Amino acid sequence: MNISTETLNVLKNFSSISPSLVVKTGSILRTISPMKNIYAKFTSTEVFQKDFALYDLNEFLGGLSLFKDPEFAFDETHIKIKSGRCESMYFYSDASVITAPPEKDIDLPSKDVTFQLSDEDLNSLLKASSVYQLPDLSLIGDGRKMNLVVRDKCNNGSNVYNVDVGETSSTFCFNFKVENLKILPGVYNVTISSPNLSVFNHTRLDLCYWIALEPDSTYES
């Protein structure tokens, strides 16, 4: 079995959300952060024929650098990785010691605000957060426009970087921690539910992230 570059890129992204991975039979891969404030789901082109768990996903992915165009065989106790004359056996972990994600999608209580986030805007916001050392990202609506704002909401004198992402008739301030925006690059359709939950749907891949808002978020319809 081969694993596509696309799926490997998603797994690398998942390793930034959780250090471990539980795989169920089929094509759906899921992960959840240790704090359970980020949940992600991806439907791959590959179909996995058995359940297994990897305790250190980064280690597994790092080991793939030893191979060129590796092939994978999923045995009862381990994954056999082979390329040319080179071969490795990577053993599964006990799934009971890993925090497994839910096997059902999370339903939003409401769909209060929607907008599209471009790859360019996402990159610029994350870069601004890094350059200015700003920990917070806020989606702010003033009844006319929506802006994504990178800032330190605990410091009124902090630097600010904002991007106009559309129009709205509502007033709100939905707050995220930038460190929770562990999403693969791309264009996303974003839906915000005022009871402190958001969904980021990738427009090209069958990839979705549920990210909790900060509890000080506010919304007035």
N, C-alpha and C positions, 0 to 999 in steps of 0.2 A: 504494500500500500504506500502511495505517496501522499504527502501532506503539502498543500499548496502554500506558496509564499504569502498569499492573502490570509490564510488561516494561521500561519505562523506569526504574522504581524499582529493579528488579534490576540493570540496567546501571549505575545510579548506585552501587549497592552494590559491584558488581564493580570499579568504578573505584577503590574504596578498597583493593582487594586487589592489583590490578595496573593500572598506568597505560595499558596497551595491551590490545587485544582482537583475537583471531583468530576469525572467524565461518566456520563450515562450512555447506554447503548442508543445509537441513533446519530443524528447530525446536529443536535442542539447542544451548544456549549454555554455554560452559565458560571458566573462567579459572584461573590459577595465580599465586601470589605470586612475586616475584623470588627469594625464599629457598626456594621450593618447599615451604613448610611449611603452606600453605593452598591447597586445591583446591576449586572449587565448580562445580556443574552445575545448570542450570535448563532445563526444557522449556517453551517459550513457546507461546502460541496461534498466533503468526505462523510462517509457513514461509518461510525465506530461500532464494531461488532460485539463489544463487551464493556462492562463497567470496570473502571479502574480509578485509582487516585494517585496523584503526584504531590508529595509533601513539599518539595522545593522546585517549583516550576522554573525559576530562574536558572537553577543548576541544570535541569533537563534541557532547557533551550540553549544554554551556554555550551553544553556538550555537543550540540548539533554542529557547532563550528568546526568540529574535528572531521566532518564529512562533507563531501561534495555530492549534491543530489542524493541524499540518503533515502533508503527504502525502509519502511517500518512493518514489523510483524508483531501483533499483540498476542502474546502467549498468556498462559494462566497466571504466571507470577511476575512477568517482566515484559518490557518492550525490547524487541531485538531491532537494533539499528544497524544497517549495513550499507556500505558503499565500496564497490570494488573489492579489494582484499581486506578492507577494514571492517570490523564488526564490534558492536558493543551491546551489552545487556544492561538495561536500566530497570531496576526493580520497583514495583508498585509499593505504595504506602498503605497503611491501614486507614481506610476511609473514616473510621470512627473517631480518629484523632483530628480530623479536619472539619472546619465549619462549612457544612454543605449549604449551597444556596437553595432557595425554594424552587420547586419544580413547576410552579405555576406563575404566570405573569402577575404583576401587581396592578390592580385596577385603580385608576385615579378617582378620588371622590368627586372631582369636578374638573372641568377644563375651562379655566378662567382667562388665561392669556396664551396666545400662540404667536410665534414668529419664526422666521428662518434665520439661522446663524451660518454665515458663509465661512469657508475655510480661511479666507483672508482676514476676516474680522476676528475669528477665534485666535489665529496666530498673533495678531496685533495686540489683543487683550492679554494673552499669556505673556507676550514679550514685555509689555508695559508693566505687568505685575512683577516680572523678574528684574527689569531695569530699575524701577522705582521702589522695589521691595514692599509691594502692597499686597496684603493678605486677602482682601475681600473683593468679590464681584457682585454688583447689585444690578438688577433689572428694575429701573425706575420709570414709572408712568405718571405724568402730571395732568392727565385728562386730555392731552393733545398728542404728545409724542412719547415714544419709549426709547430709553437709552440704556445700554449696558455700560456700567461705570466700574472701573477698577479703582479701588481706594482703600484707605484704612478707616473704616467707619467709626473707630474709637478715637480718632484724632482729626478734629475739624481743620487742622492746619496741614494735613497730609497732601501730597501731590495727588492729582486726579487725572484719569484718562478715560474718555467716554466715546462710544460709537452709537450713532442713531440707527435703530433697527426697526422703525416703523411707527405707526400711529395707533392711538388708543383713546377710548372715551372714559377709561377708568383711572383711578388713582391708586398706586401701589408702590411697594418697595420690597422686592424679593431678594433676599441676601443668600449668597453662597460663599463658602470658603474656596479660594482658588485651588487649594491643594486637593479639593474633591473633584475637580474637573479633569479627571483622568480618562479622557476620551480620545479615541483614535482621530487623527486629522481627517477632515472632510466637511461636507455640508450637512447641517442637521435641521430638521423640523423640531422645534422645541415647544412643548406644552407645559404650562405651569398650573398646578392646582393650589389654590390658596391655603388648604390645610397642610402646607409645607412639604410638597412633593413636586418633582419635575421629571419629565421624560424627554430624552434626547434621542431622536430617531435619525440614523444615518440615511441619507437619501440614495446612496448607491449600493451599500451593503445591507444585508438583513441583520442589522446590528442596532441594539437599543440599550440605553443606560437610564436607570432610574436613580436620581440623585436627590437626597433630602435637602430642603432649604434650612437655613438657620431659623431658630425659634422666634427671633425678633422681626421676622418678615411681616408686612402689613398689606391689606388689600381692602379697597372700597370700590364696589361695582358702580 
